Amino acid sequence: MNLTHVDPQGEARMVDIGSKAIMHREAVASGTIFLNPQTIDSIKAQLIKKGDVLAAARIAAISGGKRTSDLIPLCHNIPIDRIDVKFELKEDRVDIISTASCDARTGIEMEALTAVSIAALTIYDMCKSIDKQMVISNIKLEKKTKNDVQS
């Protein structure tokens, strides 16, 4: 098996993407944080003492997605065009959906996944004083696409 992030001596390496074509790339990731229904009600009513939970989580998600190459050692630093984060509040959870796009030589799925992860962690941090039962789950890539860059 040929491992892309390991050189012939078994050392970790960053993959050379220099010869790949620049493509328009988009990735959608999702995840869930399960909370007590009372915590969901407090988020909706903006009664969490730390402030607006979803606004903070959205900003943190975008910031985290932009810093993916600082967090994941072998990720390339790519020119991100957009990171969008949406929340769906349900009775016992918040579903998080992130869409990220770029024109680059490599994909943007790690940035979308990082955005979802950071959003969930921010919600956890902001609600931990009132909810000791929270569970972050189901973080996954929903889809990724790439197309020729339109000139």
N, C-alpha and C positions, 0 to 999 in steps of 0.2 A: 504494500500500500504506500502511495506517495503522499506524505503529509505536507500540506502547503505552508505551514508555519514553522517547519523544522528543516534546518539545513542538513546536508549529507553527514555532518558530524553529530547530529542529534541536538544541536543548539537551536533555541527559539529565534525566529527571525520574522521581520516584517515582509510580507509578500510584495514583490515588485509589480506595481500596476502601471508602470510608465508606458508600456506598449498598448494598453487597453484603450479603446475609444471612449470618449466622453459621451455619456448617455444621460437622458433625463430619467431619473430614478425616483420611485415613490414607494414607501412602505407604510403599512398600517399595523399597529400592534394594539393589544388589549390586555386588560387585567382587571382584577376585582379585589376590593377590600370589603370583607364582611364585618359589619358592626351591629351592635344592639339597635333595635328599632328606636329606642329613646335617643340614641346618639344621632341617628339619621334626622330625627325631629329637631334636635338641637342645631345640627348643621343647617337645616332648612330655615330655622328661625334666627340664625346667626347668634346663637347663645353660647358658643364656644369661647371661653375666656381669652384664648390666644388670638382670636379675630376671625376673619372670613376664611374659612377652611378651603373652600374651592378656589378662591382667588389666589391664595398662597400656594396651593398645590399646582395650579396652572402655571404660575410664574416659576416655581421650582422645577416643574417638568420641562419647560422650555429651556431654562438655564442648564439643567442636567443634561438634556439632549445635546445642547451645544458643547458640552464638556466631555462627551463620550470618549474621545480619543485620549483624554487625560485620565480617565477611569479604567478603561479596558486597554491593557498594555500594547496589544498588537493592532489596534484599530487605526486606520488612517484618519488624519485630520482632513475632513472634506468641507467644501463650501456649501453650507446648508442654506437653502432658499426659504424653507418654511418648516415650522413645527407647530402643529395645531393640536390642542388637547380638549377633549369633550368629556363631560361627566354625565352619567345617567344615575340618578338617585332612585333606588328601589327601596322596598320596605326594610330590608336587612342588609343592604350592601350599596356600594358605589361601584358602578362599572366605569372603567376608564378606557378611552379610545384615543390613540395618538396617531396622527398622520404626519409624516415627514417627507420632504422632497428636496432634490438637489440635481444639479447637472455635474456629474463626476465620473471618474473611472471605476469606482467601486460603489457598492450598495449603501443604503442608509437605514437598513433594518435595525442595526444596533442602536442608532440614535432614537428611533421610534420606541424600541424596547426599553431603553434607558429612561426616556421621558415617562413612560407608563410606570416604571419601577419607582422613580423619584416622586411622582405624583402620589402613589400609594404610600410611600414612606412618609411623605409630608402630612398626609391625612392621618396616618398612624400617630405621628409626633404631636399633631395638634389636638388629637382626641384621647391620648393615652391617660390623661388624668381622670377621665370619666368613664372609660371603657377599657377594661382589662381583658376582654375576650376577642379583640380584633384579630382577623386572620387575612393576610395577603395571599392571594391565590391566582392561579390560571393566567399568569403572564405569558403571552404567546404572540408570535407573529401571525397576523391574519392573512396578509398578502404582501407581495412585493412585485413591482413591475419595472421594466426598463424599456425605453423607446429612444429612437434616434433623436438627437437634439434638433429642433427646428431652427433653421437659419433665417 
